[in-house]
Amino acid sequence: MSTRALVPPTQPEGLERPPHDAPMVVAISSRALFDLEESHRLFETEGVEAYARYQVTHEEEILARGVAFPLVEKLLNLNAGPDGRRHVEIILLSRNSADTGLRVFNSIRHYGLDITQAVFSGGHETAPYIQPFSADLFLSADAEAVRQTLENGHAAATIIPRAAGESRFPELRIAFDGDAVLFSDEAERIYREQGLPAFSEQETTHAREPLPGGPFKNFLATLHKVQADFPKDPAPIRTALVTARAAPAHERVIRTLRAWKIRIDEMFFLGGRDKAPFLEAFGADIFFDDQQKNCATAAPHVATGHVPPPTRGRPRKRS
């Protein structure tokens, strides 16, 4: 399917949307949006032709909601605001062919999702298309595509498979880890290589120096701009920082966000406690963390995206 035919008429081809009016762009894979785990196992065991035959044979069967479905639904609901603006654009990126991807679009139509732009790459990588779409975030079940996207300087996370949950709150709720996600991993490297005393000394000494940005800094800034388009009470978006940091390492985090002029609604300085109960209490629609152990404990409770570290010898582009 050609994306040219899917560009909505509100943005004529060849015209750039003014920066202040640009929507937040979230690219998502079909396996993150819908439950395709059964057919993906078929792809892994019997190959692409068997997978294609299965999808064509079942193309009239509606796919079940995937782990990121509630998140996407809430993101699209932001476009129903009284100002009439399009605050969010969801782009589908799929390694399917357009022919086998028909089932995905049938399911999008069934659920009433306002998703009109897509790439079906016919088995090739989808990461190269993040840049042309100017995507602020990429969510995928493909860890390698996520890693490529991060190394190209775009926020991305590998969705941890789980059944789609039910949202307890009407507003969109997004939670972030701090170091190596919102902030660079320089402080985390000191902790890992030199231990807690050296980390605490570093953060106390440099408490008034803003931390360098991490892979999700720009996405958080864009999300903050969307928040600013709505009244604070009631706010349709609520954010949280959930970090293993504790006092005295909290001060640098607070001063960093102040320097960035970015509001985060709730902050949890947990001192190494398990994050999962707090994420469940917060009601996160998605949580981003770089530590696989934190993702593993959080995933049974909330939708979780793993933000992998850069491949050795291939540093990420700076935010």
Secondary structure by P-SEA (a helix, b strand, c coil): cccccccccccccccccccccccbbbbbcccccccaaaaaaaaacccaaaaaaaaaaacccccccccaaaaaaaaaaccccccccccbbbbbbbccccccaaaaaaaaaaacccccccccccccccccccccccccbbbcccaaaaaaaaaabbbbbbbccccbbbbccccbbbbbbcccccccaaaaaaaacccaaaaaaaaaaacccccccccaaaaaaaaaaaaaacccccccbbbbbbccccccaaaaaaaaaaaaccccccccccccccaaaaaaaacccbbbbccaaaaaaaccccbbbbbcccccccccccc
